[in-house]
Amino acid sequence: MSIAQVDYNGLIPNNVGLGDDVRVKRALEKWHPGYINWWKDMGPDGFQESMVYLRTAVSVDSKGWAVFDYVRMPEYRWGILLAPAAEGRTIPFGAHAGEPAWQEVPGEYRAMLRRMIVIQGDTEPASVEQQRHLGKTAPSLYDMRNLFQVNVEEGRHLWAMVYLLHKYFGNDGRDEAEGLLQRRSGDADTPRMLGAFNEATPDWLSFFMFTFFVDRDGKMQLEAQAQSGFDPLSRTCRFMLTEEAHHMFVGETGIGRTVQRTCEAMVKAGIDDPGNIEAVRKLGVIDLPTIQKKLNLHYSLALDLFGSEVSTNAANVFNAGLKGRFQEHRLQDDHKLETAVYPVLKLVGGEIKRVDEPALTALNMRLRDDYTNDCSKGVARWNKIIEATGVKFALTLPHVAFHRHIGEFRNTHASPTGELLDAATWDKKKDDWLPSSADGDFIAGLMQPVVEPGKFASWIAPPKVGIDNKPGDFEYVKIA
């Protein structure tokens, strides 16, 4: 069987020769019922029996890798899919640069690698848990289907990490795989491992922000891990990136459609001041300043996912050859960074300044800068939508010191423009910059479900094209 094809004959679709690996196959088949129970308990609430028009991977070939069909989500064919191996691949960075890529776990890096895989794996079910109630307030069947597509693919990404744990980490890996089904997003006793994955996703604008900002962090992490000298992880992440692109598409176009509907409603009503929030809200749309507040919140939460700007742990992982930089293969340097420096934003003498730090310990800062650059392109596209309507408003990314809980600025109060503030000023102004409870109540009031094919809620514009080129009135979800 070609590596590009997927074996669908067994319980677990795969292209890793699972049928010939009795130990791992049995371990995964034993894990499978617990996963299904988790999905039914914590997956999309109220839609387990609905037929959903989903794409399923049938190949890892970039040309024609998926098919579309109706399926009940608990019956979705979650698979273990690795990108094709690159013949003669070598470790591209770190102390082992140029050596043959590892096909087995290097003993001295076992604990470090296992933790990387567990953290990545933990984020996947967490986002499903965060989004499990959103189907009930979907603004259209098109959006509901996109939510469920994101959910099942996050489930598949969990399978990808669980396979690595079972295949390469023995009893420790088995225990970690069980733990991935035991933690719960936001649970006081057994929360998910990263803060952003314990936040509530109360409404669809939050969902779109999450898939734009937090899934984009996922993209950056997967890109860095796709460079890994541990070849099975590299190949796993390379294919995951194919699916992750759709998640970010859902976020970017969802926000874009929300912005478009707001601006069109303002123009039609003759409202030319975006700050006239009360008048805009009466139109049944989300005002642009509130969209900016949501952006501020989710961007700042996503920045925390990168960890501290200066990190010896990040340096150790890079040196070990386990996790590289964003698109490491395109960078023009020695890929060892033994003498290189990188500018880091730090708080120095009460001012925010750039300070050169060893590039090895500043890897988190560099990846975060790449992330910010990637985010800014999406923001620019939203602003083009606004500009095309003639409305005078521009969305912006807040300063990286704004609303931070991890890293250099965790104990700092800063405005979205980077002005340092005392606690009293912050408390007075924060509701101007972050969603207030009143903002949340207003948005929640708009979240009325629309389930008639081809119809959309008042606050969001229809998409330009349908999924799989389907017509506008296509029934993407047949609600049970």
Secondary structure as UniProt FT lines:
FT   TURN            3..4
FT   HELIX           18..20
FT   HELIX           22..42
FT   TURN            45..46
FT   TURN            48..49
FT   STRAND          51..57
FT   STRAND          66..72
FT   HELIX           73..75
FT   TURN            87..88
FT   TURN            95..98
FT   HELIX           107..109
FT   HELIX           110..130
FT   TURN            131..133
FT   HELIX           134..137
FT   HELIX           141..168
FT   HELIX           170..182
FT   TURN            185..186
FT   HELIX           195..198
FT   HELIX           204..209
FT   HELIX           210..214
FT   HELIX           215..225
FT   TURN            226..227
FT   HELIX           231..269
FT   TURN            274..275
FT   HELIX           277..281
FT   TURN            282..284
FT   HELIX           288..304
FT   TURN            305..306
FT   HELIX           312..319
FT   TURN            320..321
FT   TURN            326..327
FT   HELIX           328..330
FT   STRAND          341..348
FT   TURN            349..350
FT   STRAND          351..358
FT   TURN            359..362
FT   HELIX           363..389
FT   TURN            400..403
FT   TURN            408..411
FT   STRAND          413..414
FT   TURN            416..417
FT   STRAND          420..421
FT   HELIX           423..433
FT   HELIX           437..446
FT   TURN            453..454
FT   TURN            458..459
FT   HELIX           467..469
FT   TURN            472..473
FT   STRAND          477..478
//
